[in-house]
Amino acid sequence: MKNIVLYLSILFFFASCDREDIPTYEAENYVQFVSAYPDSVEISFFFYPGQTSLDIPLELKLLGQLLPEESDFKIEVVKEATTAAPEYYTLPETPVFIKNSVYDEKTLVVHHPGDQNLRLVVEIRSGSRLLPGQTIYTRKVIRFSNEVSRPKWWDQAVVESFLGAYSRTKFEKLIEVTGVGDWTDLTPDQRLSQARKLLYHLREMETAGTPVKDENQLNMTVTVMG
């Protein structure tokens, strides 16, 4: 009986303790880029004729509990790793992570670099409530220039069915004639339409007695039929 009374007394003692004496811990929230640091963004203004600035989406991810309200953080330039002068980029102003969401996106703008090949490295830094996430996900590398190289979308299917073998002069002529330099998201019908625009231009120039030449001074050709 005494043991039961003692046990009940102990329970009563702990139950009567002031709840404010029990420490509580608020979970921290972290923000980071969706893709890792080694996955750099490479942009060439060559693919966007006439444009002097390009928007670069920065996809973000929240780690921790959903935010009940918008929370600020910082995106700053890592100067020692950057070759682009400030006039060649515009950072997001006073970025905030939206509430009740795991993902968000901000926009960074790069400006035409002329003949330069530039590198911009940005890093997420702490705000009043948000902390940077995993180190490998808190930096982003953006390389931008006006140089041209064979794009990934100019694959064997494009060679065989639309444009033929890749050459810089053909790529430049394609952009000049169609105004489109990126076929990544084009449907087959859209690709067909663009390739035929180039085909008809080449035929028109040949009929006029001024055929378009490639790097080897041969008449430029494409594989699309039309």
LOPADO-636571 format. One record per residue (C-alpha): residue number from 1; chain; x, z, y. Coordinates in nm, 3 decimals, padded with zeros to 5 digits, always signed. Layout:
<torvo NUM, A, <X, Z, Y>>
...
***
This chain:
<torvo 1, A, <+00.000, +00.000, +00.000>>
<torvo 2, A, <+00.282, +00.090, +00.240>>
<torvo 3, A, <+00.446, -00.246, +00.170>>
<torvo 4, A, <+00.125, -00.428, +00.261>>
<torvo 5, A, <+00.091, -00.236, +00.589>>
<torvo 6, A, <+00.458, -00.308, +00.676>>
<torvo 7, A, <+00.411, -00.680, +00.601>>
<torvo 8, A, <+00.099, -00.700, +00.821>>
<torvo 9, A, <+00.282, -00.516, +01.102>>
<torvo 10, A, <+00.563, -00.773, +01.097>>
<torvo 11, A, <+00.315, -01.061, +01.111>>
<torvo 12, A, <+00.135, -00.898, +01.401>>
<torvo 13, A, <+00.465, -00.849, +01.587>>
<torvo 14, A, <+00.566, -01.215, +01.566>>
<torvo 15, A, <+00.215, -01.337, +01.643>>
<torvo 16, A, <+00.206, -01.127, +01.959>>
<torvo 17, A, <+00.536, -01.258, +02.095>>
<torvo 18, A, <+00.508, -01.450, +02.423>>
<torvo 19, A, <+00.508, -01.824, +02.337>>
<torvo 20, A, <+00.722, -01.895, +02.648>>
<torvo 21, A, <+01.012, -01.721, +02.472>>
<torvo 22, A, <+01.018, -01.995, +02.204>>
<torvo 23, A, <+01.255, -02.273, +02.315>>
<torvo 24, A, <+01.120, -02.628, +02.318>>
<torvo 25, A, <+01.321, -02.950, +02.325>>
<torvo 26, A, <+01.209, -03.271, +02.492>>
<torvo 27, A, <+01.312, -03.586, +02.308>>
<torvo 28, A, <+01.546, -03.818, +02.500>>
<torvo 29, A, <+01.469, -04.186, +02.553>>
<torvo 30, A, <+01.721, -04.467, +02.534>>
<torvo 31, A, <+01.709, -04.829, +02.647>>
<torvo 32, A, <+01.923, -05.113, +02.516>>
<torvo 33, A, <+01.929, -05.492, +02.480>>
<torvo 34, A, <+01.761, -05.640, +02.174>>
<torvo 35, A, <+02.067, -05.845, +02.077>>
<torvo 36, A, <+02.416, -05.705, +02.025>>
<torvo 37, A, <+02.712, -05.741, +02.265>>
<torvo 38, A, <+02.893, -06.013, +02.064>>
<torvo 39, A, <+02.586, -06.241, +02.092>>
<torvo 40, A, <+02.672, -06.390, +02.429>>
<torvo 41, A, <+02.441, -06.622, +02.624>>
<torvo 42, A, <+02.590, -06.964, +02.702>>
<torvo 43, A, <+02.429, -07.178, +02.970>>
<torvo 44, A, <+02.524, -07.521, +03.106>>
<torvo 45, A, <+02.359, -07.650, +03.421>>
<torvo 46, A, <+02.430, -07.998, +03.288>>
<torvo 47, A, <+02.116, -07.968, +03.075>>
<torvo 48, A, <+01.903, -07.889, +03.382>>
<torvo 49, A, <+01.961, -08.170, +03.632>>
<torvo 50, A, <+01.873, -08.089, +03.991>>
<torvo 51, A, <+01.844, -07.714, +03.936>>
<torvo 52, A, <+02.064, -07.483, +04.140>>
<torvo 53, A, <+01.958, -07.158, +03.973>>
<torvo 54, A, <+01.850, -07.057, +03.624>>
<torvo 55, A, <+01.657, -06.752, +03.502>>
<torvo 56, A, <+01.817, -06.559, +03.216>>
<torvo 57, A, <+01.572, -06.332, +03.029>>
<torvo 58, A, <+01.713, -05.994, +02.929>>
<torvo 59, A, <+01.513, -05.861, +02.634>>
<torvo 60, A, <+01.508, -05.482, +02.616>>
<torvo 61, A, <+01.413, -05.224, +02.355>>
<torvo 62, A, <+01.318, -04.858, +02.390>>
<torvo 63, A, <+01.446, -04.595, +02.148>>
<torvo 64, A, <+01.254, -04.269, +02.136>>
<torvo 65, A, <+00.898, -04.184, +02.231>>
<torvo 66, A, <+00.681, -04.426, +02.427>>
<torvo 67, A, <+00.700, -04.368, +02.799>>
<torvo 68, A, <+00.385, -04.226, +02.962>>
<torvo 69, A, <+00.486, -04.392, +03.290>>
<torvo 70, A, <+00.732, -04.652, +03.414>>
<torvo 71, A, <+01.089, -04.521, +03.407>>
<torvo 72, A, <+01.386, -04.651, +03.598>>
<torvo 73, A, <+01.729, -04.745, +03.467>>
<torvo 74, A, <+02.019, -04.954, +03.594>>
<torvo 75, A, <+02.168, -05.292, +03.507>>
<torvo 76, A, <+02.512, -05.322, +03.665>>
<torvo 77, A, <+02.804, -05.563, +03.653>>
<torvo 78, A, <+03.112, -05.475, +03.450>>
<torvo 79, A, <+03.354, -05.596, +03.717>>
<torvo 80, A, <+03.673, -05.583, +03.511>>
<torvo 81, A, <+03.522, -05.818, +03.249>>
<torvo 82, A, <+03.346, -06.054, +03.495>>
<torvo 83, A, <+03.489, -06.369, +03.654>>
<torvo 84, A, <+03.178, -06.466, +03.850>>
<torvo 85, A, <+03.174, -06.371, +04.218>>
<torvo 86, A, <+02.856, -06.196, +04.346>>
<torvo 87, A, <+02.723, -06.515, +04.505>>
<torvo 88, A, <+02.685, -06.670, +04.158>>
<torvo 89, A, <+02.432, -06.420, +04.022>>
<torvo 90, A, <+02.135, -06.206, +04.119>>
<torvo 91, A, <+02.067, -05.888, +03.922>>
<torvo 92, A, <+01.719, -05.743, +03.860>>
<torvo 93, A, <+01.633, -05.518, +04.152>>
<torvo 94, A, <+01.551, -05.154, +04.068>>
<torvo 95, A, <+01.446, -05.229, +03.707>>
<torvo 96, A, <+01.194, -05.004, +03.535>>
<torvo 97, A, <+01.088, -04.997, +03.171>>
<torvo 98, A, <+00.713, -05.040, +03.132>>
<torvo 99, A, <+00.502, -04.758, +02.991>>
<torvo 100, A, <+00.353, -04.744, +02.641>>
<torvo 101, A, <+00.573, -05.021, +02.502>>
<torvo 102, A, <+00.877, -05.052, +02.277>>
<torvo 103, A, <+00.985, -05.384, +02.434>>
<torvo 104, A, <+01.030, -05.507, +02.788>>
<torvo 105, A, <+01.204, -05.797, +02.962>>
<torvo 106, A, <+01.384, -05.836, +03.292>>
<torvo 107, A, <+01.522, -06.149, +03.458>>
<torvo 108, A, <+01.875, -06.211, +03.574>>
<torvo 109, A, <+01.946, -06.524, +03.782>>
<torvo 110, A, <+02.265, -06.728, +03.772>>
<torvo 111, A, <+02.347, -06.987, +04.038>>
<torvo 112, A, <+02.519, -07.323, +03.995>>
<torvo 113, A, <+02.893, -07.260, +03.950>>
<torvo 114, A, <+03.012, -07.605, +04.058>>
<torvo 115, A, <+03.315, -07.701, +03.849>>
<torvo 116, A, <+03.385, -07.344, +03.743>>
<torvo 117, A, <+03.338, -07.192, +03.400>>
<torvo 118, A, <+03.223, -06.838, +03.474>>
<torvo 119, A, <+03.159, -06.521, +03.278>>
<torvo 120, A, <+02.922, -06.243, +03.380>>
<torvo 121, A, <+02.909, -05.913, +03.190>>
<torvo 122, A, <+02.630, -05.667, +03.265>>
<torvo 123, A, <+02.573, -05.319, +03.129>>
<torvo 124, A, <+02.277, -05.081, +03.103>>
<torvo 125, A, <+02.336, -04.748, +03.272>>
<torvo 126, A, <+02.138, -04.428, +03.307>>
<torvo 127, A, <+01.834, -04.385, +03.524>>
<torvo 128, A, <+01.651, -04.067, +03.616>>
<torvo 129, A, <+01.493, -04.047, +03.270>>
<torvo 130, A, <+01.639, -04.321, +03.049>>
<torvo 131, A, <+01.984, -04.321, +02.891>>
<torvo 132, A, <+02.187, -04.617, +02.760>>
<torvo 133, A, <+02.136, -04.680, +02.387>>
<torvo 134, A, <+02.391, -04.779, +02.124>>
<torvo 135, A, <+02.714, -04.902, +02.280>>
<torvo 136, A, <+02.713, -05.238, +02.104>>
<torvo 137, A, <+02.365, -05.308, +02.247>>
<torvo 138, A, <+02.418, -05.195, +02.607>>
<torvo 139, A, <+02.629, -05.489, +02.730>>
<torvo 140, A, <+02.538, -05.855, +02.770>>
<torvo 141, A, <+02.775, -06.148, +02.823>>
<torvo 142, A, <+02.651, -06.457, +03.009>>
<torvo 143, A, <+02.879, -06.761, +03.024>>
<torvo 144, A, <+02.771, -07.042, +03.254>>
<torvo 145, A, <+02.918, -07.370, +03.371>>
<torvo 146, A, <+02.831, -07.733, +03.435>>
<torvo 147, A, <+03.020, -07.857, +03.131>>
<torvo 148, A, <+02.863, -08.062, +02.857>>
<torvo 149, A, <+02.914, -08.055, +02.483>>
<torvo 150, A, <+02.710, -08.178, +02.190>>
<torvo 151, A, <+02.398, -07.958, +02.180>>
<torvo 152, A, <+02.289, -07.793, +01.856>>
<torvo 153, A, <+01.958, -07.979, +01.853>>
<torvo 154, A, <+02.141, -08.315, +01.829>>
<torvo 155, A, <+02.160, -08.279, +01.453>>
<torvo 156, A, <+02.165, -08.535, +01.173>>
<torvo 157, A, <+01.787, -08.587, +01.194>>
<torvo 158, A, <+01.819, -08.678, +01.564>>
<torvo 159, A, <+02.110, -08.909, +01.481>>
<torvo 160, A, <+01.917, -09.092, +01.209>>
<torvo 161, A, <+01.571, -09.112, +01.366>>
<torvo 162, A, <+01.606, -09.098, +01.743>>
<torvo 163, A, <+01.933, -09.123, +01.935>>
<torvo 164, A, <+02.205, -09.234, +01.700>>
<torvo 165, A, <+02.560, -09.096, +01.717>>
<torvo 166, A, <+02.632, -08.845, +01.992>>
<torvo 167, A, <+02.845, -08.937, +02.291>>
<torvo 168, A, <+02.877, -08.779, +02.632>>
<torvo 169, A, <+02.783, -09.100, +02.812>>
<torvo 170, A, <+02.467, -09.135, +02.599>>
<torvo 171, A, <+02.372, -08.774, +02.661>>
<torvo 172, A, <+02.421, -08.819, +03.036>>
<torvo 173, A, <+02.213, -09.139, +03.030>>
<torvo 174, A, <+01.936, -08.964, +02.833>>
<torvo 175, A, <+01.912, -08.692, +03.098>>
<torvo 176, A, <+01.929, -08.947, +03.379>>
<torvo 177, A, <+01.645, -09.156, +03.233>>
<torvo 178, A, <+01.416, -08.880, +03.101>>
<torvo 179, A, <+01.505, -08.577, +03.312>>
<torvo 180, A, <+01.514, -08.371, +02.990>>
<torvo 181, A, <+01.835, -08.232, +02.844>>
<torvo 182, A, <+01.706, -07.976, +02.595>>
<torvo 183, A, <+01.512, -08.091, +02.289>>
<torvo 184, A, <+01.516, -07.754, +02.115>>
<torvo 185, A, <+01.142, -07.686, +02.148>>
<torvo 186, A, <+01.015, -08.044, +02.155>>
<torvo 187, A, <+00.774, -08.160, +01.887>>
<torvo 188, A, <+00.855, -08.474, +01.682>>
<torvo 189, A, <+00.610, -08.674, +01.894>>
<torvo 190, A, <+00.773, -08.551, +02.215>>
<torvo 191, A, <+01.118, -08.639, +02.080>>
<torvo 192, A, <+00.991, -08.984, +01.991>>
<torvo 193, A, <+00.857, -09.031, +02.343>>
<torvo 194, A, <+01.185, -08.926, +02.506>>
<torvo 195, A, <+01.396, -09.142, +02.276>>
<torvo 196, A, <+01.178, -09.447, +02.346>>
<torvo 197, A, <+01.219, -09.397, +02.721>>
<torvo 198, A, <+01.592, -09.433, +02.671>>
<torvo 199, A, <+01.544, -09.729, +02.434>>
<torvo 200, A, <+01.327, -09.918, +02.685>>
<torvo 201, A, <+01.575, -09.849, +02.963>>
<torvo 202, A, <+01.863, -09.985, +02.756>>
<torvo 203, A, <+01.661, -10.298, +02.674>>
<torvo 204, A, <+01.568, -10.347, +03.039>>
<torvo 205, A, <+01.930, -10.320, +03.150>>
<torvo 206, A, <+02.045, -10.560, +02.879>>
<torvo 207, A, <+01.777, -10.814, +02.975>>
<torvo 208, A, <+01.892, -10.789, +03.336>>
<torvo 209, A, <+02.244, -10.878, +03.227>>
<torvo 210, A, <+02.386, -10.533, +03.302>>
<torvo 211, A, <+02.390, -10.357, +02.961>>
<torvo 212, A, <+02.474, -09.987, +02.956>>
<torvo 213, A, <+02.815, -09.925, +02.801>>
<torvo 214, A, <+02.937, -09.628, +02.598>>
<torvo 215, A, <+03.285, -09.470, +02.601>>
<torvo 216, A, <+03.422, -09.762, +02.398>>
<torvo 217, A, <+03.273, -10.020, +02.635>>
<torvo 218, A, <+03.024, -10.128, +02.371>>
<torvo 219, A, <+02.653, -10.170, +02.444>>
<torvo 220, A, <+02.483, -09.835, +02.410>>
<torvo 221, A, <+02.232, -09.817, +02.124>>
<torvo 222, A, <+01.980, -09.572, +01.979>>
<torvo 223, A, <+01.820, -09.555, +01.636>>
<torvo 224, A, <+01.458, -09.505, +01.740>>
<torvo 225, A, <+01.227, -09.797, +01.679>>
<torvo 226, A, <+00.977, -09.914, +01.935>>
***
